């Protein structure tokens, strides 16, 4: 009787661990996608504003702002990845 109870308890713990891992991976995936999406968007917008063949470049203040936002998103990704590695 104890063996069956132990097996059921062990199985339940395994199922809970698997569910916790799946939830963790879902959250991590979402948290990583958010800054990546923002970073990609800012880089694409900045790239579209640069047309060297036509001599068109964004004003320095707009370029600096776009680069600053991109840098912040890279820092956020770095922090998220470091936190994730610390957890593992």
N, CA, C and O atoms as a GROMACS GRO file, in nm:
protein
  352
    1UNK      N    1   0.083  -0.120   0.000
    1UNK     CA    2   0.000   0.000   0.000
    1UNK      C    3   0.087   0.125   0.000
    1UNK      O    4   0.058   0.222  -0.071
    2UNK      N    5   0.194   0.123   0.080
    2UNK     CA    6   0.284   0.238   0.084
    2UNK      C    7   0.354   0.258  -0.050
    2UNK      O    8   0.373   0.372  -0.094
    3UNK      N    9   0.393   0.148  -0.114
    3UNK     CA   10   0.460   0.158  -0.243
    3UNK      C   11   0.372   0.226  -0.346
    3UNK      O   12   0.420   0.310  -0.423
    4UNK      N   13   0.244   0.192  -0.349
    4UNK     CA   14   0.151   0.253  -0.444
    4UNK      C   15   0.134   0.401  -0.412
    4UNK      O   16   0.134   0.484  -0.502
    5UNK      N   17   0.121   0.435  -0.283
    5UNK     CA   18   0.109   0.574  -0.240
    5UNK      C   19   0.234   0.653  -0.278
    5UNK      O   20   0.225   0.766  -0.326
    6UNK      N   21   0.350   0.592  -0.256
    6UNK     CA   22   0.477   0.657  -0.293
    6UNK      C   23   0.486   0.679  -0.444
    6UNK      O   24   0.533   0.784  -0.489
    7UNK      N   25   0.443   0.580  -0.522
    7UNK     CA   26   0.447   0.591  -0.668
    7UNK      C   27   0.354   0.702  -0.718
    7UNK      O   28   0.390   0.780  -0.806
    8UNK      N   29   0.234   0.708  -0.659
    8UNK     CA   30   0.138   0.811  -0.698
    8UNK      C   31   0.193   0.948  -0.661
    8UNK      O   32   0.183   1.043  -0.739
    9UNK      N   33   0.251   0.958  -0.541
    9UNK     CA   34   0.309   1.084  -0.496
    9UNK      C   35   0.425   1.126  -0.588
    9UNK      O   36   0.437   1.243  -0.624
   10UNK      N   37   0.511   1.031  -0.623
   10UNK     CA   38   0.624   1.060  -0.712
   10UNK      C   39   0.576   1.103  -0.849
   10UNK      O   40   0.629   1.198  -0.907
   11UNK      N   41   0.476   1.035  -0.901
   11UNK     CA   42   0.421   1.069  -1.032
   11UNK      C   43   0.362   1.210  -1.031
   11UNK      O   44   0.380   1.288  -1.125
   12UNK      N   45   0.293   1.241  -0.922
   12UNK     CA   46   0.232   1.374  -0.910
   12UNK      C   47   0.340   1.482  -0.904
   12UNK      O   48   0.326   1.587  -0.966
   13UNK      N   49   0.448   1.456  -0.831
   13UNK     CA   50   0.558   1.552  -0.823
   13UNK      C   51   0.623   1.573  -0.959
   13UNK      O   52   0.659   1.686  -0.995
   14UNK      N   53   0.638   1.465  -1.035
   14UNK     CA   54   0.696   1.476  -1.169
   14UNK      C   55   0.606   1.558  -1.260
   14UNK      O   56   0.654   1.645  -1.333
   15UNK      N   57   0.476   1.532  -1.255
   15UNK     CA   58   0.382   1.608  -1.336
   15UNK      C   59   0.383   1.756  -1.300
   15UNK      O   60   0.377   1.842  -1.388
   16UNK      N   61   0.392   1.786  -1.170
   16UNK     CA   62   0.399   1.926  -1.126
   16UNK      C   63   0.527   1.992  -1.173
   16UNK      O   64   0.527   2.109  -1.213
   17UNK      N   65   0.637   1.917  -1.168
   17UNK     CA   66   0.765   1.972  -1.213
   17UNK      C   67   0.762   2.000  -1.363
   17UNK      O   68   0.812   2.103  -1.408
   18UNK      N   69   0.704   1.909  -1.440
   18UNK     CA   70   0.694   1.928  -1.585
   18UNK      C   71   0.607   2.050  -1.615
   18UNK      O   72   0.641   2.131  -1.702
   19UNK      N   73   0.495   2.063  -1.544
   19UNK     CA   74   0.406   2.178  -1.565
   19UNK      C   75   0.476   2.308  -1.528
   19UNK      O   76   0.464   2.408  -1.600
   20UNK      N   77   0.549   2.309  -1.417
   20UNK     CA   78   0.622   2.429  -1.375
   20UNK      C   79   0.728   2.467  -1.479
   20UNK      O   80   0.747   2.584  -1.509
   21UNK      N   81   0.796   2.366  -1.534
   21UNK     CA   82   0.896   2.392  -1.636
   21UNK      C   83   0.833   2.451  -1.762
   21UNK      O   84   0.886   2.545  -1.820
   22UNK      N   85   0.718   2.396  -1.803
   22UNK     CA   86   0.649   2.447  -1.922
   22UNK      C   87   0.603   2.591  -1.901
   22UNK      O   88   0.613   2.673  -1.992
   23UNK      N   89   0.552   2.623  -1.783
   23UNK     CA   90   0.510   2.759  -1.752
   23UNK      C   91   0.630   2.853  -1.753
   23UNK      O   92   0.622   2.964  -1.806
   24UNK      N   93   0.741   2.808  -1.694
   24UNK     CA   94   0.863   2.888  -1.690
   24UNK      C   95   0.912   2.918  -1.832
   24UNK      O   96   0.946   3.032  -1.863
   25UNK      N   97   0.916   2.815  -1.916
   25UNK     CA   98   0.963   2.834  -2.054
   25UNK      C   99   0.871   2.927  -2.132
   25UNK      O  100   0.918   3.005  -2.215
   26UNK      N  101   0.743   2.918  -2.107
   26UNK     CA  102   0.648   3.007  -2.173
   26UNK      C  103   0.671   3.152  -2.133
   26UNK      O  104   0.672   3.242  -2.218
   27UNK      N  105   0.691   3.175  -2.004
   27UNK     CA  106   0.716   3.311  -1.954
   27UNK      C  107   0.848   3.364  -2.008
   27UNK      O  108   0.855   3.478  -2.053
   28UNK      N  109   0.952   3.282  -2.003
   28UNK     CA  110   1.084   3.324  -2.052
   28UNK      C  111   1.077   3.357  -2.201
   28UNK      O  112   1.133   3.457  -2.246
   29UNK      N  113   1.008   3.273  -2.276
   29UNK     CA  114   0.994   3.298  -2.420
   29UNK      C  115   0.928   3.432  -2.445
   29UNK      O  116   0.974   3.509  -2.529
   30UNK      N  117   0.821   3.458  -2.374
   30UNK     CA  118   0.749   3.586  -2.391
   30UNK      C  119   0.838   3.703  -2.350
   30UNK      O  120   0.845   3.804  -2.420
   31UNK      N  121   0.907   3.690  -2.238
   31UNK     CA  122   0.992   3.798  -2.188
   31UNK      C  123   1.108   3.827  -2.283
   31UNK      O  124   1.152   3.941  -2.295
   32UNK      N  125   1.158   3.726  -2.351
   32UNK     CA  126   1.267   3.747  -2.446
   32UNK      C  127   1.216   3.805  -2.578
   32UNK      O  128   1.285   3.886  -2.641
   33UNK      N  129   1.098   3.765  -2.618
   33UNK     CA  130   1.043   3.814  -2.745
   33UNK      C  131   1.011   3.963  -2.740
   33UNK      O  132   1.025   4.032  -2.840
   34UNK      N  133   0.968   4.012  -2.625
   34UNK     CA  134   0.927   4.152  -2.616
   34UNK      C  135   1.042   4.247  -2.650
   34UNK      O  136   1.024   4.331  -2.739
   35UNK      N  137   1.158   4.238  -2.586
   35UNK     CA  138   1.266   4.330  -2.623
   35UNK      C  139   1.322   4.302  -2.763
   35UNK      O  140   1.368   4.394  -2.831
   36UNK      N  141   1.319   4.176  -2.806
   36UNK     CA  142   1.369   4.146  -2.940
   36UNK      C  143   1.280   4.213  -3.045
   36UNK      O  144   1.330   4.269  -3.142
   37UNK      N  145   1.149   4.207  -3.025
   37UNK     CA  146   1.056   4.270  -3.119
   37UNK      C  147   1.079   4.421  -3.124
   37UNK      O  148   1.083   4.480  -3.232
   38UNK      N  149   1.093   4.482  -3.007
   38UNK     CA  150   1.117   4.627  -3.001
   38UNK      C  151   1.249   4.663  -3.068
   38UNK      O  152   1.256   4.759  -3.145
   39UNK      N  153   1.351   4.587  -3.038
   39UNK     CA  154   1.483   4.611  -3.098
   39UNK      C  155   1.476   4.601  -3.250
   39UNK      O  156   1.527   4.687  -3.321
   40UNK      N  157   1.413   4.495  -3.298
   40UNK     CA  158   1.402   4.474  -3.442
   40UNK      C  159   1.326   4.589  -3.509
   40UNK      O  160   1.365   4.638  -3.615
   41UNK      N  161   1.216   4.631  -3.445
   41UNK     CA  162   1.136   4.739  -3.501
   41UNK      C  163   1.217   4.868  -3.512
   41UNK      O  164   1.216   4.934  -3.616
   42UNK      N  165   1.288   4.904  -3.406
   42UNK     CA  166   1.366   5.028  -3.409
   42UNK      C  167   1.479   5.021  -3.512
   42UNK      O  168   1.508   5.120  -3.580
   43UNK      N  169   1.542   4.907  -3.522
   43UNK     CA  170   1.649   4.893  -3.621
   43UNK      C  171   1.595   4.900  -3.763
   43UNK      O  172   1.656   4.962  -3.851
   44UNK      N  173   1.479   4.838  -3.786
   44UNK     CA  174   1.419   4.843  -3.920
   44UNK      C  175   1.378   4.986  -3.957
   44UNK      O  176   1.402   5.031  -4.069
   45UNK      N  177   1.315   5.056  -3.863
   45UNK     CA  178   1.273   5.194  -3.889
   45UNK      C  179   1.395   5.284  -3.918
   45UNK      O  180   1.392   5.368  -4.008
   46UNK      N  181   1.500   5.263  -3.841
   46UNK     CA  182   1.622   5.342  -3.861
   46UNK      C  183   1.683   5.310  -3.997
   46UNK      O  184   1.725   5.399  -4.070
   47UNK      N  185   1.687   5.181  -4.029
   47UNK     CA  186   1.744   5.140  -4.158
   47UNK      C  187   1.665   5.198  -4.275
   47UNK      O  188   1.724   5.242  -4.374
   48UNK      N  189   1.532   5.198  -4.264
   48UNK     CA  190   1.448   5.253  -4.371
   48UNK      C  191   1.468   5.403  -4.390
   48UNK      O  192   1.449   5.456  -4.499
   49UNK      N  193   1.507   5.471  -4.282
   49UNK     CA  194   1.528   5.617  -4.289
   49UNK      C  195   1.660   5.653  -4.355
   49UNK      O  196   1.684   5.768  -4.390
   50UNK      N  197   1.747   5.554  -4.371
   50UNK     CA  198   1.879   5.578  -4.432
   50UNK      C  199   1.874   5.535  -4.578
   50UNK      O  200   1.851   5.418  -4.610
   51UNK      N  201   1.896   5.633  -4.666
   51UNK     CA  202   1.895   5.606  -4.811
   51UNK      C  203   2.019   5.670  -4.871
   51UNK      O  204   2.012   5.778  -4.930
   52UNK      N  205   2.133   5.602  -4.856
   52UNK     CA  206   2.259   5.662  -4.900
   52UNK      C  207   2.262   5.697  -5.050
   52UNK      O  208   2.324   5.796  -5.089
   53UNK      N  209   2.194   5.617  -5.131
   53UNK     CA  210   2.194   5.644  -5.276
   53UNK      C  211   2.123   5.776  -5.309
   53UNK      O  212   2.144   5.834  -5.415
   54UNK      N  213   2.038   5.821  -5.215
   54UNK     CA  214   1.967   5.948  -5.236
   54UNK      C  215   2.021   6.058  -5.144
   54UNK      O  216   1.973   6.172  -5.147
   55UNK      N  217   2.122   6.024  -5.064
   55UNK     CA  218   2.178   6.121  -4.971
   55UNK      C  219   2.084   6.156  -4.856
   55UNK      O  220   2.090   6.265  -4.800
   56UNK      N  221   1.997   6.061  -4.822
   56UNK     CA  222   1.900   6.085  -4.714
   56UNK      C  223   1.943   6.008  -4.589
   56UNK      O  224   1.961   5.886  -4.590
   57UNK      N  225   1.958   6.086  -4.482
   57UNK     CA  226   1.996   6.027  -4.352
   57UNK      C  227   1.910   6.090  -4.243
   57UNK      O  228   1.870   6.206  -4.254
   58UNK      N  229   1.879   6.012  -4.138
   58UNK     CA  230   1.801   6.071  -4.028
   58UNK      C  231   1.884   6.177  -3.956
   58UNK      O  232   2.006   6.169  -3.953
   59UNK      N  233   1.816   6.276  -3.899
   59UNK     CA  234   1.889   6.376  -3.820
   59UNK      C  235   1.964   6.307  -3.706
   59UNK      O  236   1.917   6.206  -3.653
   60UNK      N  237   2.079   6.361  -3.667
   60UNK     CA  238   2.159   6.298  -3.561
   60UNK      C  239   2.081   6.272  -3.432
   60UNK      O  240   2.104   6.170  -3.367
   61UNK      N  241   1.991   6.362  -3.394
   61UNK     CA  242   1.917   6.341  -3.269
   61UNK      C  243   1.823   6.221  -3.279
   61UNK      O  244   1.806   6.147  -3.182
   62UNK      N  245   1.761   6.202  -3.395
   62UNK     CA  246   1.673   6.086  -3.414
   62UNK      C  247   1.753   5.957  -3.420
   62UNK      O  248   1.712   5.854  -3.366
   63UNK      N  249   1.868   5.962  -3.485
   63UNK     CA  250   1.954   5.845  -3.493
   63UNK      C  251   2.005   5.808  -3.353
   63UNK      O  252   2.007   5.690  -3.317
   64UNK      N  253   2.045   5.908  -3.276
   64UNK     CA  254   2.092   5.884  -3.139
   64UNK      C  255   1.981   5.823  -3.054
   64UNK      O  256   2.006   5.733  -2.974
   65UNK      N  257   1.859   5.874  -3.069
   65UNK     CA  258   1.746   5.821  -2.992
   65UNK      C  259   1.719   5.675  -3.029
   65UNK      O  260   1.698   5.592  -2.940
   66UNK      N  261   1.720   5.643  -3.157
   66UNK     CA  262   1.697   5.505  -3.201
   66UNK      C  263   1.805   5.412  -3.149
   66UNK      O  264   1.776   5.301  -3.106
   67UNK      N  265   1.930   5.458  -3.154
   67UNK     CA  266   2.040   5.375  -3.103
   67UNK      C  267   2.032   5.358  -2.952
   67UNK      O  268   2.063   5.251  -2.900
   68UNK      N  269   1.989   5.462  -2.882
   68UNK     CA  270   1.974   5.454  -2.737
   68UNK      C  271   1.865   5.352  -2.700
   68UNK      O  272   1.885   5.270  -2.611
   69UNK      N  273   1.751   5.359  -2.769
   69UNK     CA  274   1.642   5.264  -2.742
   69UNK      C  275   1.689   5.122  -2.771
   69UNK      O  276   1.659   5.030  -2.695
   70UNK      N  277   1.761   5.103  -2.880
   70UNK     CA  278   1.812   4.971  -2.915
   70UNK      C  279   1.909   4.921  -2.809
   70UNK      O  280   1.906   4.803  -2.772
   71UNK      N  281   1.994   5.008  -2.760
   71UNK     CA  282   2.090   4.972  -2.656
   71UNK      C  283   2.019   4.930  -2.527
   71UNK      O  284   2.060   4.835  -2.461
   72UNK      N  285   1.913   5.001  -2.493
   72UNK     CA  286   1.835   4.967  -2.373
   72UNK      C  287   1.774   4.828  -2.388
   72UNK      O  288   1.773   4.749  -2.294
   73UNK      N  289   1.723   4.797  -2.507
   73UNK     CA  290   1.663   4.665  -2.530
   73UNK      C  291   1.769   4.554  -2.524
   73UNK      O  292   1.742   4.445  -2.474
   74UNK      N  293   1.888   4.581  -2.575
   74UNK     CA  294   1.996   4.482  -2.566
   74UNK      C  295   2.034   4.460  -2.419
   74UNK      O  296   2.056   4.346  -2.377
   75UNK      N  297   2.041   4.569  -2.342
   75UNK     CA  298   2.070   4.555  -2.198
   75UNK      C  299   1.962   4.473  -2.128
   75UNK      O  300   1.992   4.390  -2.041
   76UNK      N  301   1.835   4.496  -2.166
   76UNK     CA  302   1.725   4.421  -2.106
   76UNK      C  303   1.737   4.272  -2.140
   76UNK      O  304   1.717   4.186  -2.053
   77UNK      N  305   1.769   4.241  -2.265
   77UNK     CA  306   1.789   4.102  -2.305
   77UNK      C  307   1.903   4.038  -2.228
   77UNK      O  308   1.892   3.924  -2.181
   78UNK      N  309   2.012   4.110  -2.215
   78UNK     CA  310   2.128   4.059  -2.142
   78UNK      C  311   2.091   4.027  -1.998
   78UNK      O  312   2.127   3.921  -1.947
   79UNK      N  313   2.019   4.116  -1.933
   79UNK     CA  314   1.975   4.094  -1.795
   79UNK      C  315   1.884   3.973  -1.785
   79UNK      O  316   1.900   3.890  -1.695
   80UNK      N  317   1.788   3.961  -1.877
   80UNK     CA  318   1.697   3.847  -1.875
   80UNK      C  319   1.773   3.715  -1.892
   80UNK      O  320   1.746   3.617  -1.822
   81UNK      N  321   1.867   3.714  -1.985
   81UNK     CA  322   1.944   3.591  -2.009
   81UNK      C  323   2.032   3.558  -1.889
   81UNK      O  324   2.041   3.442  -1.850
   82UNK      N  325   2.095   3.658  -1.830
   82UNK     CA  326   2.178   3.634  -1.711
   82UNK      C  327   2.093   3.582  -1.596
   82UNK      O  328   2.134   3.491  -1.524
   83UNK      N  329   1.973   3.640  -1.576
   83UNK     CA  330   1.883   3.593  -1.471
   83UNK      C  331   1.840   3.448  -1.496
   83UNK      O  332   1.834   3.367  -1.404
   84UNK      N  333   1.811   3.418  -1.622
   84UNK     CA  334   1.770   3.283  -1.656
   84UNK      C  335   1.884   3.184  -1.630
   84UNK      O  336   1.861   3.074  -1.579
   85UNK      N  337   2.006   3.221  -1.665
   85UNK     CA  338   2.120   3.134  -1.640
   85UNK      C  339   2.145   3.115  -1.490
   85UNK      O  340   2.182   3.007  -1.446
   86UNK      N  341   2.123   3.222  -1.413
   86UNK     CA  342   2.138   3.211  -1.268
   86UNK      C  343   2.038   3.112  -1.211
   86UNK      O  344   2.070   3.036  -1.120
   87UNK      N  345   1.916   3.112  -1.265
   87UNK     CA  346   1.813   3.020  -1.217
   87UNK      C  347   1.846   2.875  -1.248
   87UNK      O  348   1.815   2.784  -1.171
   88UNK      N  349   1.911   2.855  -1.364
   88UNK     CA  350   1.944   2.717  -1.401
   88UNK      C  351   2.067   2.671  -1.327
   88UNK      O  352   2.111   2.558  -1.344
   0.00000   0.00000   0.00000
